[in-house]
Amino acid sequence: MPELKKGFQVGEIQVRGDLILAPMDGYSSWPFRSLCRDLGSGISYTEFVKTEDVLDRPHHIKKKLYFTENERPVFFQLYGHDPDKLLAAALHLQEGEPDAIDINLGCPNRSITNRGAGAGLMRTPVKTARIFKKLSRALEVPITAKIRLGWQDCQNQLLIARIIAEYGGFLLAVHARTKEQGHQGEPDLVAVAEIKRIVDIPVIGNGGVKTVSDIQTMQEITDCDGVMIGRGAIHNPWIFSKLNREEIPVNQVQEIMLDHLERSLSFHGQERGLILFRKFATSYLAPYSISSEQRRQLLTQSDPRKFIQQLREIFVAAEG
Ligand SMILES: Cc1cc2nc3c(=O)[nH]c(=O)nc-3n(C[C@H](O)[C@H](O)[C@H](O)COP(=O)(O)O)c2cc1C
């Protein structure tokens, strides 16, 4: 089995490590993102923000773009469809000093694609070329892209990849599914390999990676420079340290869970921080047999101190 590559360059930026947390709206805000970075994720991608919010309601997205210096390299992700608005928004985002700005060409949600943004952009190669040309000329930071395998009736990912590389893109993350597959279904790694073969910028493979062996499969089939992990990381953030979930001792799960909770409470405030942590708590505790009553009590607890106490009791039982 070939050794995984140990990092790559995005323009002048040295990415240390080849595993990267995927941008995930509702998940990859600072608490989880910074935790994954500490566990080995090589780039901190923020959740996507839309051009109109950047330009008209910047206070709405301030929290999504918050990062700490030790997370660098930090990539702000932007979505939109209008080249001029994308340029104006990217220039605005640049003031927040990210290391790169990433354009989303992958989001399959109809509300976004109907307006020609996200995966909708993949149907308009000429516009995509215009966007990358404009942004790469005007920005001081590198511009990167996250794409997917086109649409069922328009699998033009090779064309789009070439356009992005040709018009100034520095990095391509490829979600190995079509727009119609959304986030489900078998990822097509061979299609990612084809993209990797034809562009001379780094390519990150993404889709369906849950275990260390999935990482190796992605690397073997695609020869990609990095592997991006989304939902697999929610279930197992230790994947960035190349560890499978079942390898993590109970005391380490408890330690990371409490660390994550603390980040969530300090970042979002006590009440909201606990509410937003519940979905992560469910994933952390999934491997353990916990009674439905105990689970219900924990996940409806609104006092962080009592939540931590209940959690400790659950872990004492899990260790015993
Ligand atoms: C809840 C959720 C939110 C997502 N939000 C974003 C996003 O903001 N930007 C983006 O490029 N992709 C987003 N994605 C797609 C992921 O980055 C990734 O491409 C996808 O989940 C496939 O990877 P996985 O199979 O490892 O989960 C999201 C996916 C999920 C499940």
The ligand as an ORCA input file, in Angstrom:
! r2SCAN-3c Opt
* xyz 0 1
  C     -24.768     18.896      7.034
  C     -23.865     19.158      5.852
  C     -23.524     20.462      5.549
  C     -22.680     20.731      4.450
  N     -22.302     22.015      4.192
  C     -21.396     22.264      3.195
  C     -20.855     23.561      2.978
  O     -21.176     24.544      3.670
  N     -19.969     23.708      1.954
  C     -19.570     22.665      1.165
  O     -18.759     22.834      0.250
  N     -20.055     21.427      1.358
  C     -20.926     21.200      2.358
  N     -21.346     19.916      2.594
  C     -20.770     18.807      1.804
  C     -19.512     18.252      2.501
  O     -18.476     19.206      2.507
  C     -19.021     16.972      1.790
  O     -18.731     17.297      0.453
  C     -20.063     15.860      1.813
  O     -20.614     15.694      3.105
  C     -19.444     14.548      1.349
  O     -18.416     14.144      2.210
  P     -18.657     12.950      3.273
  O     -19.217     11.774      2.473
  O     -17.292     12.697      3.852
  O     -19.652     13.458      4.283
  C     -22.204     19.647      3.655
  C     -22.571     18.341      3.978
  C     -23.382     18.082      5.064
  C     -23.733     16.648      5.386
*
